[in-house]
């Protein structure tokens, strides 16, 4: 079900199954940014990684991609740079246990922290719920309905909490925006956030 009926629809403050049975393909992800089952579980992998497996395993044709899609985790692109629907769907998966088992959880907090000050309240709510499942965040205090100043302060506190609890994140490399020293590649992170798709989004639940 996770491969052929993934949680790619938003409703009821979470990701829900689409009720359509289909085989994973990446063409729509590459062209329109549609989240796919593979990268919503393998949060640390690029769209190119998924494309290579689709070609090797099932003979799917190669798909044209941007440099970012080839080199940066697809989940991070949706989470940091995507429009609100992409952000909330990915934010839910970043707190989804099967994805955390596949991708590990100890490297995700600094990216979730970025969404604690998101423009959409529901994105903030969903990402905070997932954040509390991470090491060191069980008692993290956060009000997703507070003012912008408090939201930005909460985001900084989350970053600090991650840094204080961190030893060596299990995922490192340019594709996950974490250097070999275990620190976030801040300049690349800021560039993605600055390019966030701010279009107004209406989702019918």
HUJO-V352306 format. One record per pair of residues at least 4 apart in sequence whose ideal C-beta (glycine too) atoms are under 6 Angstrom apart, sorted by the first residue. I is the first residue (numbers start at 0). J is the second residue. D is the distance in whole Angstrom. If there is no record, write none. Layout:
BEGIN
i=<I;I>
j=<J;J>
d=<D;D>
END
This chain:
BEGIN
i=<0;1;2;3;4;4;5;6;6;6;7;7;8;8;9;9;9;10;10;13;14;14;23;23;23;25;25;25;25;25;25;26;27;27;28;28;28;29;29;29;32;32;34;34;34;37;37;38;38;38;39;40;40;41;41;42;42;42;43;43;43;43;44;45;45;46;46;46;47;50;52;53;53;54;64;64;67;71;71;71;72;72;74;74;75;76;77;77;77;78;78;79;79;80;80;80;81;81;81;82;82;82;83;83;84;84;86;86;87;87;87;90;90;90;90;91;92;93;93;93;94;94;94;98;99;103;103;104;105;105;106;106;106;107;108;108;109;109;109;111;111;112;112;112;113;114;114;115;115;115;115;116;116;116;117;117;120;123;124;127;127;130;131;131;134;135;135;141;145;161;167;168;168;170;171;171;176;176;176;177;178;178;183>
j=<4;5;36;20;16;20;36;14;15;16;17;34;15;17;87;88;202;15;204;91;88;91;35;36;37;29;35;46;49;50;62;62;31;33;33;35;46;62;64;68;81;85;39;77;88;41;49;49;73;74;92;98;101;101;102;74;98;102;72;102;170;175;48;72;174;64;68;73;69;62;56;57;59;59;68;69;71;75;76;174;174;175;78;89;79;80;81;85;89;89;110;191;192;191;194;195;85;86;196;196;198;200;119;200;200;202;90;122;121;122;125;114;122;125;126;125;98;107;111;129;128;129;132;102;104;169;170;133;168;169;168;170;177;111;133;161;158;161;183;126;130;154;157;158;192;122;126;123;153;154;157;150;151;154;122;123;143;143;143;141;143;136;136;139;164;160;164;153;149;165;181;177;181;175;177;179;184;187;188;183;182;184;188>
d=<5;6;5;5;5;6;4;4;6;6;5;6;5;5;5;6;5;5;4;5;5;4;6;5;5;6;6;6;5;5;6;5;5;4;5;5;6;5;5;6;6;6;5;6;5;6;4;6;4;6;4;5;5;6;6;4;6;4;6;5;5;5;4;6;5;6;4;4;4;6;6;6;4;6;4;5;5;6;6;6;5;5;6;5;6;5;4;4;4;4;6;4;6;5;5;6;3;5;6;4;5;6;5;4;5;6;6;5;6;5;5;6;6;5;4;5;5;6;6;5;6;2;6;6;4;4;6;5;5;6;4;4;6;6;5;4;6;5;5;5;5;5;4;5;6;6;4;6;5;4;6;4;5;5;4;5;6;4;5;5;6;5;5;6;6;5;4;5;4;6;5;6;5;5;5;6;5;5;5;6;5;6;6>
END
